[in-house]
Structures are given as structure tokens and as C-alpha cells.
Amino acid sequence: MSSSSPPLSPRGAEEGEEDGGTGSGGGVGGGTVFSYGEAGYWDARYVEEGGAPYDWYQRYAALRPFVRRFVPPASRLLMIGCGSALMSEDMAADGYMEIINIDISSVLIEMMRKKYFNLPQLQYMQMDVRDMSKFSDESFDCAIDKGTLDSLMCGVEAPLSAAQMVLEVDRLLKPGGVFMLITYGDPSARIPHLNQPVCSWKIVLYILPRPGFKGNIRRSVFDPVPLTESGRLPEGFVLEDPDSHYIYVCKKGQELTGIDSPTLSHLKLQDSE
């Protein structure tokens, strides 16, 4: 799939957009239930597309300032729902040394293994983000998701799937580790799913206009956007691009100590600057 012909986005599905038959149908209240959480859907889709590269939402060039600030190159990084995106390839070229890419589609994973067989920084594993039991607790410094949570929000039992994913990410991160979520979901739609009872995230929010937006952004996109105590945008906040993308930088609490994490050292350095 080329970047000039993007697929149906999870956003359209979550908001009830018709999908020309790719949904499974029979949703609550007569709506369409989409199969974005099912391996079979993605296997068929990647066979049809032939594994052509496609990046959801934003390319690495736009995300790089945020990634470089919060994710040191020495990190052991989990790329969630990697798909056929070029982001991991671009990050490897930018000095990141260990990126574990997972996706629910075995078809896609085999394609990516063949494509990147000579790039040792990238590893590919077939896995459902709702059950990452192959990985041990606190085994990653950082995790990045660009569209996977959004896809789960389109399917059956979306709140349960979202909770399973967030809890698994929390389990895998070392204390002080970072979960970077890139999504179309505003705080009212995503903060409740991030704030699972056992999680102790410190969340910082950034907002980027969609690629190609021609309007005037009156604030610096590199400044964090404040959240209210209830996890919402402040009253009167002006969102120049209604189709903006939200970057939630979630730092895991440090109840446990003594674990050597490059992310923790990196963030301490950032805080002191």
C-alpha cells in the first residue's frame, strides 16, 4: 500500500464510519463491529497489500524530537503493532540498537523478517499485544504504539482489550520506563484507558497537527499541553487542527528501585536541564 492511498483508518471505524464490508457486522445498537483485533483480518490485508510500507498518522521525521527526548538509543525498545511502517527502520538508521517489533499478523512478520534479515537492530515476533507472556516482567526500557490501541478500540469488547494491552505494557516496562502512545484519541477518550488501577503513569501530552495541515498553529508543538485533574484538555483550549494526533508520554512509576535503565538515567538528565 502506498502512502498516496491510505487504508481505512481505525478512527473512522471507531467513530462508526462504514467500511464497505470489512467489518464483521452485528455491533451493539446495530453498528458495525470491526475485526481490527483479529489476526485473520490483518493476514488477509497484508496479503492483498503485499507488505508495501505504510506509516499510520506520522512518520518518524515528525516524531523524532519526541522520541529522541524520551527514548535513549541504548534502550531495549518494544514496537507495538509494527505493521509495515518504516518507523523502526528509520530509528535504526538514527542509532537505535535494539528494537523488538511485534504484530498480530504472522503474514506480516514473515514479510518483515525477510525484508530486514540483514539489519540486526530489528527483531520481529508474531504476538498479540493483549498477551505478551513470552516476555518477562520489566524487560523493556520503552514501548511505542502508533495505532494499535486505536485499532483495538474498534473491535468487540474494546474496553477489555484496551485494558489488557495497557496492563501488559505496564508489566513489561522497567520502573522509570516510558510508554509513548501516538493516537487520534483525545484525552477524554484515551486517559481513562491509560489510567488502569494498578498503573502509576506520569503522563505528559503533546499534540501534533496531521501531516499536510495548512492552518496556523499558534503554539509550539514541542511544548507539553496541560491536562486538568480529571485528565482533560483545559477549558477554552484551541485545537487548530481537529484531526490532530496526540502523543501521550507515559512514564512508569518507580515503586521498585535498583534496576539499571538507560531510560531512567536519560529522563533524569532531561529533568536537570
For each residue, the residues with C-beta under 8 A, 3 or more apart:
1: 5 6 7 49 52 54 84
2: 5 52 54
3: 6 53 54 55
4:
5: 1 2
6: 1 3 9 54
7: 1 45 49 54
8: 12 13 17 19 22
9: 6 12 13 56 184
10: 13 14 34 36 147 150 151 153 154 184
11: 14 15 17 150 184
12: 8 9 15 17 19
13: 8 9 10 16 17 19 23 32 34 36 154
14: 10 11 150 153 154
15: 11 12
16: 13 31 32
17: 8 11 12 13
18: 32
19: 8 12 13 22 23 32 34
20:
21:
22: 8 19 34 35 41
23: 13 19 27 32 33 34 35
24: 32 33 34 35 156
25: 32 33
26: 33
27: 23 30 31 32 33
28: 31 33
29:
30: 27
31: 16 27 28
32: 13 16 18 19 23 24 25 27
33: 23 24 25 26 27 28 155 156
34: 10 13 19 22 23 24 154 155
35: 22 23 24 38 40 41 155
36: 10 13 41 42 151 152 154 155
37: 104 130 151 152 154 155 156 161
38: 35 41 42 104 155
39: 42 43 104 105 106 128
40: 35 43 44
41: 22 35 36 38 44 45
42: 36 38 39 45 46 103 104 105 107 108
43: 39 40 46 47 105 106 107 108
44: 40 41 47 48
45: 7 41 42 48 49 105
46: 42 43 49 50 51 84 105 107 108 111
47: 43 44 50 107
48: 44 45
49: 1 7 45 46 52 54 84
50: 46 47
51: 46 84 108 111 112 115
52: 1 2 49 84
53: 3 84 85 86
54: 1 2 3 6 7 49 83 84 85
55: 3 58 59 60 85 86 87 146
56: 9 83 85 146 147
57: 146 147 182 183 184 210 245
58: 55 62 63 146 182 208 211 245
59: 55 62 63 86 87 90 211
60: 55 63 64 67 86 87 90 91 94
61: 64 90
62: 58 59 208 211
63: 58 59 60 66 67 87 182 247
64: 60 61 67 68 94
65: 68 69 222
66: 63 69 70 180 206 247 249
67: 60 63 64 70 71 91 144 180
68: 64 65 71 94
69: 65 66 270
70: 66 67 142 178 180 249 263 266 267 270
71: 67 68 75 77 96 141 142 144 178 180 263 266
72: 75 141 262 263 265 266
73: 94 95 96 97
74: 97 141 262
75: 71 72 96 98 140 141 142 262 263
76: 98 100 139 140 141 142
77: 71 91 96 98 99 100 140 141 142 143 144
78: 100 102 135 140 142 143 144 169 172
79: 82 87 88 99 100 101 102 143 144
80: 102 129 143 144 145 148 165 169
81: 102 103 104 129 145 146 147 148 151
82: 79 85 87 88 101 102 103 108 112 124
83: 54 56 103 108 147
84: 1 46 49 51 52 53 54 108 111 112
85: 53 54 55 56 82 88 146
86: 53 55 59 60 89 90
87: 55 59 60 63 79 82 90 91 144 146
88: 79 82 85 91 92 99 101 122
89: 86 92 93 116 119 122
90: 59 60 61 86 87 93 94
91: 60 67 77 87 88 94 96 99
92: 88 89 95 96 97 99 119 121 122
93: 89 90
94: 60 64 68 73 90 91
95: 73 92
96: 71 73 75 77 91 92 99 121
97: 73 74 92 121
98: 75 76 77 121 123
99: 77 79 88 91 92 96 121 122 123
100: 76 77 78 79 123 125 140
101: 79 82 88 109 112 122 123 124 125
102: 78 79 80 81 82 124 125 126 127 129 132
103: 42 81 82 83 108 109 112 124 126 127
104: 37 38 39 42 81 126 127 128 129
105: 39 42 43 45 46 108 109 126
106: 39 43 109 110 126
107: 42 43 46 47 110 111
108: 42 43 46 51 82 83 84 103 105 111 112
109: 101 103 105 106 112 113 124 125 126
110: 106 107 113 114
111: 46 51 84 107 108 114 115
112: 51 82 84 101 103 108 109 115 116 122 124
113: 109 110 116 117 124
114: 110 111 117
115: 51 111 112
116: 89 112 113 119 122 124
117: 113 114
118:
119: 89 92 116 122
120:
121: 92 96 97 98 99
122: 88 89 92 99 101 112 116 119
123: 98 99 100 101
124: 82 101 102 103 109 112 113 116
125: 100 101 102 109 134
126: 102 103 104 105 106 109
127: 102 103 104 131 132 134
128: 39 104 131 132
129: 80 81 102 104 132 145 148 152 164 165 168 169
130: 37 152 161 164 165 168
131: 127 128 164 168
132: 102 127 128 129 135 168 171 172
133:
134: 125 127
135: 78 132 139 140 172
136: 139
137: 171 172
138: 171 172 173 174 175 177 256 259
139: 76 135 136 172 174
140: 75 76 77 78 100 135 143 172 173 174 177
141: 71 72 74 75 76 77 173 174 177 178 261 262 263
142: 70 71 75 76 77 78 173 177 178 179 180 263
143: 77 78 79 80 140 169 172 173 177 178 179 180
144: 67 71 77 78 79 80 87 179 180 182
145: 80 81 129 148 149 169 179 180 181 182 183
146: 55 56 57 58 81 85 87 182 183
147: 10 56 57 81 83 150 151 182 183
148: 80 81 129 145 151 152 165
149: 145 152 153 162 165 166 181 183 185 190 193
150: 10 11 14 147 153 154 183 184 185
151: 10 36 37 81 147 148 154 155
152: 36 37 129 130 148 149 155 158 161 162 165
153: 10 14 149 150 158 161 162 185 193
154: 10 13 14 34 36 37 150 151 158
155: 33 34 35 36 37 38 151 152 158 161
156: 24 33 37
157: 160 161
158: 152 153 154 155 161 162
159: 162 163 193
160: 157 163 164
161: 37 130 152 153 155 157 158 164 165
162: 149 152 153 158 159 165 166 193
163: 159 160 166 167 193 196
164: 129 130 131 160 161 167 168
165: 80 129 130 148 149 152 161 162 168 169
166: 149 162 163 169 170 193 194 196 199
167: 163 164 170 171 196 198 199
168: 129 130 131 132 164 165 171 172
169: 78 80 129 143 145 165 166 172 173 179
170: 166 167 173 179 196 198 199 201 252
171: 132 137 138 167 168
172: 78 132 135 137 138 139 140 143 168 169
173: 138 140 141 142 143 169 170 177 178 179 252
174: 138 139 140 141 177 252 259 261 263 264
175: 138 252 253 254 255 256 257 259 261 264
176: 251 252 254 259 261 263 264 267
177: 138 140 141 142 143 173 174 251 252 261 263 264
178: 70 71 141 142 143 173 249 250 251 252 263 267
179: 142 143 144 145 169 170 173 201 248 249 250 252
180: 66 67 70 71 142 143 144 145 247 248 249 250
181: 145 149 190 194 246 247 248 250
182: 57 58 63 144 145 146 147 245 246 247
183: 57 145 146 147 149 150 190 245 246 248
184: 9 10 11 57 150 243 244 245 246
185: 149 150 153 189 190 246
186: 189 190 233 246
187: 190 191 205 227 231 232 233 246
188: 191 192 231 232 233
189: 185 186 192
190: 149 181 183 185 186 187 193 194 246 248
191: 187 188 194 195 203 227 231 232 248
192: 188 189 195 231
193: 149 153 159 162 163 166 190 196
194: 166 181 190 191 199 201 203 248 250
195: 191 192 199 201 231
196: 163 166 167 170 193 199
197:
198: 167 170
199: 166 167 170 194 195 196 252 253
200: 252 253 255
201: 170 179 194 195 250 251 252 253
202: 250 251 253
203: 191 194 227 231 248 249 250 251
204: 224 248 249 251
205: 187 224 225 227 246 247 248 249
206: 66 221 222 223 224 225 246 247 249
207: 221 225 239 244 245 246 247
208: 58 62 221 244 245 246 247
209: 213 215 217 221 240 241 243 244 245
210: 57 213 241 243 244 245
211: 58 59 62
212:
213: 209 210 217 240 241 243
214:
215: 209 240 241
216: 240
217: 209 213 221 240 241
218: 238 240
219: 223
220: 223
221: 206 207 208 209 217
222: 65 206
223: 206 219 220
224: 204 205 206
225: 205 206 207 233 237
226: 234
227: 187 191 203 205 231 232 233 234
228: 231 232 233 234 235
229:
230:
231: 187 188 191 192 195 203 227 228
232: 187 188 191 227 228
233: 186 187 188 225 227 228 237 239
234: 226 227 228 237
235: 228
236:
237: 225 233 234
238: 218
239: 207 233 242 244
240: 209 213 215 216 217 218 244
241: 209 210 213 215 217 244
242: 239
243: 184 209 210 213
244: 184 207 208 209 210 239 240 241
245: 57 58 182 183 184 207 208 209 210
246: 181 182 183 184 185 186 187 190 205 206 207 208
247: 63 66 180 181 182 205 206 207 208
248: 179 180 181 183 190 191 194 203 204 205
249: 66 70 178 179 180 203 204 205 206
250: 178 179 180 181 194 201 202 203
251: 176 177 178 201 202 203 204 267
252: 170 173 174 175 176 177 178 179 199 200 201
253: 175 199 200 201 202
254: 175 176 257 264
255: 175 200
256: 138 175 259
257: 175 254
258:
259: 138 174 175 176 256 264
260:
261: 141 174 175 176 177 264 265
262: 72 74 75 141 265 266
263: 70 71 72 75 141 142 174 176 177 178 266 267
264: 174 175 176 177 254 259 261 267 268
265: 72 261 262 268 269
266: 70 71 72 262 263 269 270
267: 70 176 178 251 263 264 270 271
268: 264 265 271 272
269: 265 266 272 273
270: 69 70 266 267 273
271: 267 268
272: 268 269
273: 269 270
